Amino acid sequence: MRASSRWLAVCTGLSLSVAVAAAEAPGAAATRRQALLEAAGRGAAALPVLQGGLKDANPVVQRTAARLLADLGAPAQAALLEGWSSPDPVVRQTALKGLLKLEAVDAEGILGQALDDSSNAVRMLAVEALVRRPRTASIETLLQKAAGDDDDTVRAQASRALWPFHRDVTPLRERPDWDHEVAVVQSLPLPAEGWRFALDPRRDGHLKKWHEADFDDSAWATIAIEQAWEKAGHTYDGVAWYRRQIEVPARPEGVINAVEIACDGVDECAWIWVNGVYVGQHDIGPAGWEKAFTLDITDALRWGATNQITVRVLDSTFAGGIWKPMRIEVLR
Amino acid sequence: MHTRQILAAAGLLALAGLHAQPAAPWQQEYRDAEASGDHVIALWQFDTGKEAEDASGHGHGLALRGRSVWSPEGRFGGCLESFRVDPKVEDKPVGATTRDRDTLSPEGAFTLELWLKPKAELAEQSTAFLIDKKFFHYAKDEPRANTDYALYLQRHRDGGLVLTATLGFGKDSVWASSKPVTLEAGRWVHLAYSYDGAGTSRFYVDGAYAGRVVHEGRGAITPGTNPLIIGDRVGSSYGGCAGWIDQVRLCRGVLPWAGGQVDINLRSGRTVFERLEKDAAVEVVISNDTVRPLPSCRVRVELAGRSQEEAVPELAAGAAHRLRVPVDTGLKPGQYPLRVALLGLPGEGAPGHEAGVDIRILARRPPGRFPVVMWGSGDLERLEYVGFTHHIVHLVDYRRIWDAGKPTLALDPGAIESRAEVLDEQLAHGIDACVYVFPGRWAAENGGNPEYLRVDRAGKPAGRENASASHPDLQRFGYDVGASVAQTFGKFPALNLALVHSEIRDGTALSFHDFEVKAAREALGSDIPREAISKSGVHYSTLPTFPADRVVADDDPLLRFYTWFWKDGDGWNPLHTQVDAGLKSTGRSDFRTFFDPAVRVPSVWGSGGGVDVISQWTYSYPDPIKIGQATDELFAMADGRPGQEVMKMTQVIWYRSGTAPELPADEKDRAAWEKEIPDAKFITIAPDHMREAFWSKLSRPVRGIMYHGWGSLYPATHAGYRHTNPQTREVLKELVAQVVRPLGPTLLQVPDRPTDVALLESFSSQIFAGRGSHGWSNSWEARLHLILQWASLQPRVIYDEHIRRDGLDQYKVLVMPNCDVLTASVVEAIKAFQRRGGLVIADEFLCPAISPDIVVPTCGDQGEAHERKAVLQAAAAQLRQELDPFYRRYADSDNPEVVPRVRRYVTTDYLFAVNDYRTYGDYVGHHRKVMEKGLPSRAELTLHRRGGTVYDLVAHREVPSTRRGDAMVIPLDFGPGDGRLLMVTDDPIRGVVCRAPGRASRGQAVPVSVRVRAGLMSTPRAVVPVEVTVLDAAGAPAEGSGYYAAVDGRLGLTLDLASNDAVGTWRVRVRELASGQQAEAQFQVD
C-alpha cells in the first residue's frame, strides 16, 4: 500500500472520534486527560479511572489512559485486554505492548490475533515480537502467516525472519590468516545484457525455486545490469531476481587459491547462487547500496561449462538493482 | 577605467615618448650580432621570401596554422598576420609554429620580445596569445602543465589589458602581469618580457618599464616538449591574437635595455581606507631594479595638500626601500591624490622617479549590516545592483604553502598585488570578500600520499574520493593555509568571511588506515565494531541480537563509534577547527568563518567544527517553506556549539530534472525559456519561490542569507547554469532593498521566540534504521515539518543530545518522525515528558518503547505537486483537529496557506507571515512538479497576548487589529509569494526624538541621541528599526547616514567630524521605520 493510501486509511479510522472531540467545549478533553495523568500517581488505585479513560470520547485521552494502564503492569491486565479491543489502533498497539510484558497472558494467542488486526502498525508490532521469541513450531507458523501479509513492511519483517539462506564468507583478501599477496590472474566480466528478471513483491521467489539452476526463467522479462531497474521501467521498491547463464572457460593453468564473484554495486542487498549453490549475501541494509563486495565461489563454479548465476536483490528505497559491473575473479 | 589604471597607462605613454630615441636597440630591425649573435636563440622577421625562416640561423623554421598568413605590411618588411578565432564558426588554431627543440627552453635568464599591431577586435578578446610554449596558462597539478613559458595579453578586470607571462617550474607555475597597457588598433607597439632565471619577471612596452614581479625562490624554468607557437596558444583553445606580429626574438640572458630601472610601486598594499582606521598607511616601495647602486636621495610625498620629504639611503642594485606613508583617515570621505617623487637623483623627473595613485577614504558603514552573500563570484557592478554584501574569492596557492610546510605568503607576490587591488576595489564598492579555502581536499588530491585518501577495511579506496582528514599532515596544513591567508590578506577589511571546504562531508566514509584505527581505539577504548562498514550506520534488522523494543543502551558500541566518527573521527570537524584557528591567528575580531552544507550529516552536534557560522544549501521546490525546515535543522546543529551562528543559502538554480524534466514534444506547449534554451540543465528559481524562501528563512534568527547560482541570476558562461527568468533577480533586489537593508540591523538583534513544540531528529534511528533528512529537505522528517508549518505550529528541531542535555521540560509537544530506534536515556526522558502531560506526535515507525498520543502516518511523497501538497495539508488539518483540544498556539493563522512564525525581543513580538498559496504557472507549471506561481491570499493572524499595537515594518505604518477573547486578531492581505513582518509592542509608538548639541567644531565628535517614544518619557521594550540621514552644511549625505536598530527604543550615534568637513548648519534626520514618524536635529559646525 502506498504511503498516501495508508494515510487515508488511518484517517478514515480516526475521523469519527476526532469529529466528536472537535465538537467539545475548548479545554474539556485536556482537563480529562490531565485528570488521568494526575490519577496515575496513585498507582493501582487509579485503575478504575484509567480504565474509564479508555472509553473517553477523545482518542488522545483514550491513548493516554492505555499508556498509563500499560505502565501499571499486571494489575491492569483486564483493562489492557479491554484496550486490546479498542477501535483505536493506537490504543490497541499500546495495550498489546502492555500485555506482552505480562507473564500471565497468552502471548502467542494474542500475537495470533494481532496478525489479523486491521492496523498495519499493530500487525508489524506483532511480527517484531514474534521474531524475537524462541522459534517454536507455533511461532514459525505465525511468522509464515505474517510472510503472506498484505503490507510489504510486515511481510518483509516476517520473510527476513524465515529466510533460510545464509553463509558466512570471508573473501581471500580479507582473511586474517592469509599472509600472502593476492593477485587476480583472470577476470571474467559478466555480460551487462541478457539477464532474466522478475519482481518478487511477496518475497517468496525462493519458495518457487527461482534460485535453482534448472528453473525455467524463459517467461521472465529481460533486463541489463549496470543500471538501476528503474531505468528499465520498474518503479519499484522490494525484492527482485536476476538470472543469467554464462560461459566459463577452462580452468587456467597453475595454482588457484580462490575464485570469487565480485559485484561493484548492488542497490542495496544481494543473495547469490551459482549453479543453484548458495554462495553468500551482501546484506548490510540500505547502506549497502554503494558498497562493492566479493563472495567466494570456488566450489560452486564449473570450469569450461555453462554456469547459472542467480542474484536476489532487495531495494528498500530510491533506485534499486545491480547497477554496477559484476565479474568473476580468479585469485592466486 | 579606474583612476590608478589611468595614471599607470598615462605614465606608460609618457615614458614611451621619452624613450623614442633612435639609438634604442629594440627599435631597430635586428641585423648582424643582434640577429645571429651568441645570445640569440631564435629570431623570426617574416621578411618577404623567407617568411618562415629563423633569421638567427639556428633552424627554428615556422609553419603557418589555420588561416594565418604572411603579410608584407610588417614593422620591418613582412610580418605574421594572426586572428581572433570564434569557436562557433571555425575550429582550427592560427598563428605560426616551430617544433620543439631543447634550445627553445632557456637554461637560465631569457628575454622575449616582439612587435604587435593590434586589430580593432583585439579590444574584445579576454586572452590573446603572443608566444606560447607552455600550453596551460591556468593552474593544473600535472607535470605537463608546468613547463616552459607563455606570454599573452589578458583582459584586466577594469577592461584594459595587461601583459602576462607564465613560467613552468615542473611541479607548479607562476604568473606575472605588467601594469595596465594601452594598445591602439593599427599602431605598432613593442612588447618585451625578461626573466632573470632567478625569480624576477620584468615587462616593457615600447621600451618603457611596465612592471616587475618577483617569484621568490625560483630558478630556471623546467623545459617542456611543446612546440613554440607565435600568435596563438599551443592547444586549440581559441587564444589567437587579432593582429600583425613582427620581429619575434628569443634571447638568452636579460638584455641591457630589459634589465630594470628605478621603480616606485604604490600598489603593494592598500589604497582604499575606511574613515578613522587606525594605522592607515600606503606602502611605497622604491626599488633599484638596475645593475648599479642608486645614490642616496630624498623622496617627496604629497597627499591631501600635505607634503613631506625624507631621505632614501643608497640602494644597492636590486635593493628596495620601503616607506610607510600615513594616511589621515580623519579626512572626510573622498578621493585624495598621492604623489611620490624621488629628488636629487641624476636626471630628476626621469621615468620611474615619479608615481601617483588616488587614495580613497570611505565613510564607515553603520554597524549591523546584514550579510547577503553571493555564494559564487560576480562582477562588482551587478553584485551591487542586486544588493549583495559579499561574494567568493580565491586567494590561495596551496602548492606554495604545502611546499613551505608552514604559514607563508598565500600567493606569489605578484598575484598578491593584483588581489590587493581587487580587495581594495571591493571595499570601495561595499562588496566584501569571502575567501574559499579547501586545504584538505587539495592535499588529498595533490599531497602524493595514499594515506591522505580513505580506504575500506581491505585497504581499497573507499568509494568516492575523500580525504582522510584526520591525518596529522592535513590537520597541520589546514592551520597553515588559514594562517597564510590571515597573514597575507588580514589587513584588508573587505576580506571578512571565509568558506571552509564546501560540500565535503557528503563524500566522507569510514576509513581504516592504521592511524585511523588507532585513533578510534584511543577514543573508544575498543576497536571499530566489525559491523561498521558504511558511514550510514548498521540497520537494526541485520543485527540478530537487537532489542525487540528497539531501545539501545547509551553506550552501545556501534552508537558510540558512529557518534565519534561523525563528531571527530572522520577528521573534518577537527580540520575545520584548524583552518578556523589559522584564519584567526592574526587577531582579526571581525573575521568569520563558515561551513556548508552543514547538515548533510546525521543529527549529531559538531558539524563544521570551530567555524563561526554554519549554512546549508536548499532548493526551494516543490514547497519553498522547506527553506524554513532546513534552517531549523541548522539551528539544531549550532545548538551544540555555543556562539555558533546560522546563515541560510537558497539555491538560485533549480535542477531541471526536479522541476521541468521532459521537453514538451510540441513546441507550442513549451515555456518561453524551453524554446530558447531547450537543453538547460539548471534553470532559475521562480520569482515567487524566491520571495517565499526569503521570508521563510528571515522569519528565523539567521545572521545572513546566501544565494548560489550567479549564472542563473545573470546570463553567464557557466556551462550548466542558465538564466531563464530575469524577474527573479529583480525580486531579490527588491527584497534586499525593502527588507534586508532597512531592517537588517534590527533583525540581527531580535532573537527567536522560545517554542514549546519540538521535532526530534533521532541520531540513533539514523544509525540503526537508515533514517534522517541529511539536509536534503525531502525526507519524511522534512515533510512532517511542512505539515507542522501548515498547521501553524512553530517547531524547534532537536537532537538526542538536546534531550540528554536540556531535557524536555520546556516543551508541550514532541514530534517524532522516523524515530524507529531510541537510546535508553531518550526513552526515559520522553516517558517522563508524557507523564507530566507532554504530547507525542509520531508515525507508524515509532520505537515500540514509546506510545504516541497522536499518529501522523507517513504521506506526501507521491503524485503531482498539488496532490502532494494537498495530502500534507490534509494531514495538517487532521493534526490540528486532534491537537487543538490539548494545545493552544501562541500565533495562529486561519488560513493554512499563510504560515506564521514569531521572534521576540523581551515583550515585543516580531510576527512573520508567509503566503504559500500557489498554483501552476507558465514557467514550469506544465510539468506538474512544482507550483511556481504565487497567488494572492488573505488570512486572520492571531496572537495570544494581552494586547498591543501592530506595525508593519516594511510598510512603516500601523496595522489595525481587533481583540477576540484573549487574542489579538490581525487581518491581512497578501500578494503572491508575499511575506510580512509585523512588530507588536505593548504600547504604541508616540513619536521619535533626535537630539544633538547646538554647535560643534570640525574634527570634533558630535554625540547624537535618538529616542523612540512609547509614552511621554518611556521607550518601547523593542528593537525599532531607524533610518538616519546626516546632511552636511552643503546638504550632501554624510557619514553616519544609514539604517540602525534602536534597542529598547534608544540609539546613540557619534558623528566624527572631519578636519575638512563643510562648515555651516548640519542636519540629522531620523525616521523610525515602525510607524514612519520622523524627527530632525540641527547643529552648527564651525
Interface residues (C-beta under 8 A of the other chain):
Chain A: R2 A3 S4 R6 W7 V10 C11 L14 V18 A19 A21 A22 E24 P26 G27 A28 A29 A30 R33 Q34 L37 A40 N58 P59 V60 R63 T64 A66 R67 A70 P89 V90 Q93 T94 K97 N120 A121 M124 L125 E128 A129 V131 R132 Q157 R160 P171 R173 E174 D283 I284 G285 P286 A287 G288 E290 K291 A292 S316 T317
Chain B: R457 A458 K460 G463 E531 I533 S534 K535 S536 G537 V538 H539 S541 T542 A548 G770 Q834 R835 R836 G837 L839 E844 P848 S851 P852 D853 I854 V855 P857 T858 C859 G860 D861 Q862 G863 V871 A874 A875 Q878 Q881 E882 D884 P885 F886
